[in-house]
Amino acid sequence: MNYHNPVLLKESVDALNIKEDGVYVDVTFGGGGHSREILSRLGEKGKLFAFDQDPDAQQNKIEDERFVLIGENFRFISRFLRFYGIKKVDGVLADLGVSSHQFDEAERGFSTRFDADLDMRMNQKSELSAKKIINKYEEKELADILYLYGELRNAKALAKTIIEAREEREISTSFQLKEVLQRHLPKAKEHKILAQIFQAFRIEVNEELEVLKEFLQQIPGLLNEGGRLSVISYHSLEDRLVKRFIQFGLFVGEPEKDFYGNIDVPLKKVGKLIVPTLKEIKENNRARSAKLRIATLK
């Protein structure tokens, strides 16, 4: 697919254990690869709802009576499904990566490869862009974003450099940002560090971790008994949240134990962590960091 080559396609859809007459949700529609695979396994009475807040994804809408595409953020999954009269579903799939299309469209500002406006908004209606963050946030806020979301040890130095540079002129494009931070980018690690910096600002712009938390918290109340959750994540921040929620039903702290030391959690892990094969990584480099976790309602 030109728009986006779906990662772990068969494995993530297999994970849903699809029933022909079931109701399923693909919360990250993108190019529609996962949705098409789900539809191919549904019978006439099956139903698939998909979410994507990016207007570009609407161009990939599937013409099928069993399919509904909702142009909203998946943090609102329960609210919009209720609008369609759906209270419970049999499976939910989430592919948390940025689509190839978003990386490849220079003007979206997601990629370090192009000199583009520092945008990074998945929802084009949002007022908060990477440019606004970089030019308006306080030094401590910038340092926190770079440390927490980019996992950069020199976050304070990077933030200080941005503050000093923006006093001279606004930092508007990805190449300007790269130029400003050049002294912090050793040749051998330049691409990796830049990717971490861009990831940090993208997560802040789109509230990605908050969205993921809100989404996961709705899953136990949304799944039918035995229903499945299939989640593909691409960096440790996301994967940690998914893993902890499946394991403990919490994102921080420890769950309460009963008299016998047992914990009551809504979801149960299914199988082991799944990662792409070497063959898939060779064919699609963006699959290299993907991790698939599967859970079912207890």
Buried (B, 14 or more C-beta within 10 A) or exposed (E): BEBBBBBBBEBBBBBBBBBEEBBBBBBBBBBBBBBBBBBEBBEEEBBBBBBBBBEBBEEBBBEEEBBBBBBBBBBBBBEBBEEEEBEEBBBBBBBBBBBBBBBBBBEBBBBBEBEBBBBBBBBEEBEBBBBBBBBEBEEEEBBBBBBBBBBBEBBBBBBBBBBEBBEEEEBBBBEBBBEBBEEBBEEEEBEEBBBBBBBBBBBBBBBBBEBBBBBBBBBBEBBBEEBBBBBBBBBEBBBEBBBBBBBBBBBEEEEEEEEEEEEEBBBEBBEEEBBBEEEBBEEBEBBBBBBBBBBBBE
